[in-house]
Amino acid sequence: MNSDLTELRVRRIVTGHNESGEAVVAADERLAGTGLAEDAGQTDATFFHVWATHDMPVDLGDEAMMRQRQGSATTTRGSGSGSVLRIGVLAPGTRSPMHRTESLDYGICLEGECDMELDGGETVTVRAGDIVVQRGTNHLWHNRGTVSCRFAWILLDAQPVEVGGRRLGASWRHGA
C-alpha cells in the first residue's frame, strides 16, 4: 500500500438515540485505510471500510451497529441481503485486478480520474462527478493519471448474473 495513501483518513459520523429516544451522535471518528481481503496487498490501493449491513430490513439497534461499523473488507461476495459503503483511493499507476462482484455497485468518482476496462474490450474514462452503475460485470480500474483517484462505493448484494443459462459468479484475477 502506498504510504502516502495510508496516512489519509475518512471521518465517519454515526447517529443514534439516547434513552429518551432523541437523536445523538453515537460516534465521530477517523477511519484508517486498509486493503481488501481478495487483494492480499497486491494492489497499491487504499480502502476505508465505512459501513456494512447484513440483512434487510436493516437492524438499527445498538448491538447491530457494532457489527455494521466494522464495514466489510471483501468486495466480491456479500451476505446475500446486505450493503457495503467504502471509500477507495487509487494511487497514480494503480491497476486493480479484473473482477466481478455479486452486487449492484454505485461508484461515485469524488476526485481525479481513472479508466474502467471491461472484459469485453471497452474502456471508459471516469472523472470527478461521474457515477458508474456496475451490474455484476467483469471489470478493472486503472489510474493512468498523475494524481490519486478517490471513489465512494455503495455495494448492494445481488443475485449472481445469468447470461444464456450460465451463472457468472464472483471473480478476482490478478494479472488478467
Long-range contacts (C-beta under 8 A, 24 or more apart in sequence): 1-33, 1-34, 1-35, 1-41, 1-44, 1-45, 1-46, 2-44, 2-46, 2-91, 2-94, 4-91, 5-33, 5-44, 5-45, 5-46, 5-89, 5-91, 5-148, 6-32, 6-33, 6-46, 8-33, 8-46, 8-48, 8-89, 9-33, 9-48, 10-48, 10-50, 10-87, 12-50, 12-51, 12-69, 14-65, 14-69, 16-62, 16-65, 26-62, 26-65, 27-69, 33-89, 34-73, 35-73, 36-73, 36-74, 36-75, 37-73, 37-74, 37-75, 38-74, 38-75, 38-76, 38-97, 38-99, 38-172, 39-97, 39-172, 42-97, 42-174, 43-94, 43-95, 43-96, 43-97, 44-90, 44-91, 44-93, 44-94, 45-88, 45-89, 45-90, 45-91, 45-94, 45-96, 46-88, 46-89, 46-91, 47-73, 47-86, 47-87, 47-88, 47-89, 48-86, 48-87, 48-88, 48-89, 49-73, 49-84, 49-86, 50-85, 50-86, 50-87, 51-83, 51-84, 51-85, 52-82, 52-83, 52-84, 52-85, 53-82, 53-83, 54-79, 54-81, 54-82, 55-79, 55-81, 55-82, 56-81, 56-82, 58-83, 75-99, 75-101, 75-155, 75-172, 76-100, 76-101, 76-102, 76-170, 76-171, 76-172, 77-101, 77-102, 77-170, 78-102, 78-103, 78-155, 78-157, 79-157, 80-157, 81-157, 82-157, 83-154, 83-155, 83-156, 83-157, 84-153, 84-154, 84-155, 85-152, 85-153, 85-154, 85-155, 86-152, 86-153, 86-155, 87-150, 87-151, 87-152, 87-153, 88-150, 88-151, 88-153, 89-148, 89-149, 89-150, 89-151, 90-114, 90-141, 90-143, 90-148, 90-149, 90-151, 91-143, 91-148, 92-143, 92-144, 92-145, 92-146, 92-147, 92-148, 93-143, 93-144, 94-141, 94-142, 94-143, 95-140, 95-141, 95-142, 95-143, 96-140, 96-141, 96-142, 97-140, 97-172, 97-173, 97-174, 97-175, 97-176, 98-138, 98-139, 98-140, 98-171, 98-173, 98-176, 99-138, 99-139, 99-140, 99-170, 99-171, 99-172, 99-173, 100-136, 100-137, 100-138, 100-139, 100-161, 100-168, 100-169, 100-170, 100-171, 101-134, 101-136, 101-155, 101-170, 102-136, 102-157, 102-158, 102-159, 102-160, 102-169, 102-170, 103-136, 103-155, 103-156, 103-157, 103-158, 104-133, 104-134, 104-135, 104-136, 104-155, 104-156, 104-158, 105-132, 105-133, 105-134, 105-153, 105-154, 105-155, 105-156, 106-131, 106-132, 106-133, 106-134, 106-153, 106-154, 106-155, 106-156, 107-131, 107-132, 107-133, 107-134, 107-151, 107-152, 107-153, 108-151, 108-152, 108-153, 108-154, 109-149, 109-150, 109-151, 110-150, 110-151, 110-152, 111-147, 111-148, 111-149, 111-150, 112-143, 112-145, 112-147, 112-148, 112-149, 112-150, 113-143, 113-145, 113-149, 114-141, 114-142, 114-143, 114-144, 114-145, 114-149, 114-151, 115-141, 115-142, 115-143, 115-144, 116-140, 116-141, 117-141, 117-142, 135-161, 136-160, 136-161, 136-168, 137-161, 138-168, 138-171, 140-176
